[in-house]
């Protein structure tokens, strides 16, 4: 691997001028020669929600020897911090040249944001000039050709629903971790089975058989991976416990969620304004007054603002992810002498030196998501026209795009952790991530397949709830522009998208913590053993492979 740009380097401990911490005084328990499965692991002991005194291993039985005094600890089971004031985040994770990585992607992102703002300003100006036609009571507006203020009210309720449900789901995941892993795994299987049986009952043989095969494979996978649930539970609980100690994790999430919510509202208003400003119709006062309307222009602008919305949302989510990864990295590498200004330093680095790398990784996901949405629109159009072959082909293409989206998202998450911990450019971080996946890929995949559904299920639930609210709102308020129901699918689809994106922003800290701890353990397990001994023994008991480091 090439040398790091700043911070800790894989296989090492620090890359700064500070000497390494003093040796740990913790004495590891003797391990038996074999645990029956080929691994030498410590004897079974009790551990709970976290590490150290907050749920670590139970103390040995019997009174201590005469004169014995337990060694001081740092609160995590390790030795006390060294003397002297703690270093700052920038001192621990030093920046080396080149400081600015992938800067061209950052400039392209800023240009896209500027283009989105320009389109929004023009559209909102046209909306403001004709607000008398688009305002009024919910179903008494004179606009009968496109989205109106009624839709803005609707999206406002959708955002409130998304925020409340996202916060509620995160609280439940923190409270019932293991139960959530089992419940979501079983619910996914049950929902898939119900869908398959319904399709078969309707004599939709091809879809029913395909769903049934997927459900059987999913059930077999979940059954075979049930022994890994303790590891996934410990990872999720550790991420939650660290977030409790370092409250800035949830502060970053809350601020990011607020920004994401405001952007979703701004984007929704822009979407409505584009229809009002450019939709060609004899009743559209904006067209009569200013001209320049056209169906092609509406389609082009909708595609552009959808792409920009995806890219900006992904950039925001990944910026939060990288910032939180810096907080978890500081805990992992410097728990005994936790740096100062960690959140500020990690955010500053994400918005400056790593800004281009985050923009580049987010660009790939934005392009894939746009293609997938266009494929879904083409599939729906083929279904409306009765083109069965076209519908099947677009469905297959959408499935392939969905798989590609999952693969790139999977790599991106660990690559951004690399960017936060080791200061790499995007492609260098992706290369190291691929090396890690070849060494620990199955472990990462199983962990993703057990924890991922917990968070994905929550985001999907919130998205469906938002879509249901949008549908009921359209049905019962009966706006004039939706007299024939033609806009209902569009509004419901965008409400679903808003709910999904908002919840993803809120759940990012937990996934960031899990991914960061996994990456740090893979490259530097000796830090886990030295600085977090209780957590290390817990990991060895449920994941013996943690004892082996990836060699650069």
Secondary structure, DSSP 8 states (H G I E B T S, - for coil): ----SSS--TTSS--SSS--------------S--SSS----------SSSGGGT-----SS---TT-------SSSS----SS---BHHHHS---SS-S-SHHHHHHHHHHHHHHHHHHHHHHHHHHHTHHHH-SSTT--S--SS--HHHHHHHHHHHHHHHHHHHHHHHHHHHSHHHHHHHHHHHHHHHHHHHHHHHHHTT-HHHHHHHHHHHHHHHHHHHHTGGGHHHHHHHHHHHHHHHHHSTHHHHHHHHHHHHHHHHHHHHHHHHHHHHHHH---TT-HHHHHH----HHHHHHHHHHHHHHHHHHHHHHHHHHHHHHHHHHHHHHHHGGG--BSHHHHHHHHHHTTTHHHHHHHHHHHHHHHHHHHHHHHHHHHHHHTT-HHHHHHHHHHHHHHHHHHHHHHHHHHHHHHHHHHH---HHHHHHHHHHHHHHHHHHHHHHHHHHHHHHHHHHHHHHHHHHHHHHHHHHHH--GGGTTSTTHHHHHHHHHHHHHHHHHHHHHHHHHHHHHHHHHHHH-HHHHHHH-HHHHHHHHHH-GGGGS----
